Amino acid sequence: MLKLLEGIFANRITTEDVTTSGAVRLRGQLACNQSCAACGRCAQVCPVGAVQLQNGKPCIDYKRCLFCGKCVEACTEGALAHTSEDALPEILTEAQTVVMREIHAKLGRSLHVRHLDAGSCNACDFEMAALSNPLYDLHRFGIAFVASPRHADMVMVTGVVTRNLEQAVRMTYEAMEGPKLVMACGACAAGGETYGATYAVVGALDKVLPVDIAVPGCPPRPAAMLVALAAAADLLKERL
């Protein structure tokens, strides 16, 4: 314990820059090289149906993807591999625009977020909790979590929506003042295929609320959440 404390005092706590690239061992976006034989094994083994073949190449639906690596393991040609790049948040507008890799402009206003767990395993929630620590320092961007939906600009939902919490999700959204945003955070909320079809599960968040931003990952890294929140603040500024 003494050595740990000495290391903390010696190195200080450094706030991490927001990047879309993680550690070397991170299972990020999938890349496919020219040796792909279009055998379709990657699509066959995907537990959530996130991989489809298009024009002889695997196409990944990152809203569903669990980044489990089964598709990479099944690729006999070694054509499919994970990179260390985050699957970027997606703004679900009519143009289906993908959020840019870097947020250049400083936010023009604050963003108040109400987090709602609609039935998660808590992995996304643990990563989200890290946003408030000194390493990521969410508040330097003018973004803060609030306790009431009546104070929130956006609701950030984690977990696949369960039938027992469907009403709570709708009531939270209805309690917010407009303009309001909805973020589906993680593969459960964004894709809804993690637990399959059961009597207890409604599914993806877009079956209940109009989703504006989807953040891929199981769970997403805190840095990826920061990029999505910054994009949400810019989107809110456009609507005001």
Helices and strands as residue ranges (DSSP letters): H 2-11, E 30-32, H 41-45, E 51-54, E 57-60, H 70-74, E 80-82, E 90-91, E 111-117, H 123-129, G 130-132, G 138-141, E 143-145, G 149-151, E 154-158, E 161-162, H 166-175, E 181-185, H 187-191, E 201-203, G 205-207, E 213-215, H 222-239
